[in-house]
Amino acid sequence: MRKGNFAFALALVLLLALPPFLILCSCTASVAQAAEAEDKVPSENETVPEPPVTAQTDTPEAAKPSSATTNSSEISVPSPNGLSEEADSAPCSPAVPPAETALPLMAPTCTLSVNCGTILDNLDALSDGKEALIPSDGNILYLTQVPFTEGESAYEVLNRVAQNRKMQMEVSITPAYNSVYLEGISNIYEFDCGELSGWVYRVNSVFPSGSCSEYKVQDGDLIEFLYSCDLGRDVGGSNW
């Protein structure tokens, strides 16, 4: 009977002591795990080893990605003349073209002007309603450099400029003589400023004897179309 009571008492003690023991074991294991994790975290002064670097293999130029901007000084171009890279990259002075090709070939040019300044000295003889057409300085077309094609006449150059500038012009043509008579420019006509008034032309300060359609323009010519109120005499003419 005593042995049975002793066994019962021992079992009761073990039963009561087992839960605290299990809790203690569990706490001990948790503390151990936390300490182990803390040991794995590197300290501030500890250097973390870098991962191993894998050696790069040579990638073909075509497979290598290119950047958006390429530095031309880093591009290596084989020398076609066998010179060294340093010699190829050295600065050199520009080639000097031969004298005959130093300047581009230019079309011949002439200088053209249209003036009715003589009317300003004869306004009393001017037809009614024409006053507003006369420029204050007499210049309808200021001195203008005009390119032309070899063989063009003074009339053809004037006519082309008038069309480009929308400048009114009227002529009468005599096909049998291939002659053009200039009747009016900018709505200023012959006889608008007296019975001896009309348009004449002058080339390099000389009044040609033929029509403006007959004179072939030369490179550098100064061609002036002038309105005369006295048959050309008031603009320096003496052929009439």
Beta strands, then each sheet from edge to edge (+ up, - down):
strand 1: 109-115
strand 2: 139-147
strand 3: 169-174
strand 4: 179-185
strand 5: 188-189
strand 6: 198-203
strand 7: 222-228
sheet 1: 2+ 1- 7- 6+
sheet 2: 3+ 4- 5+
end
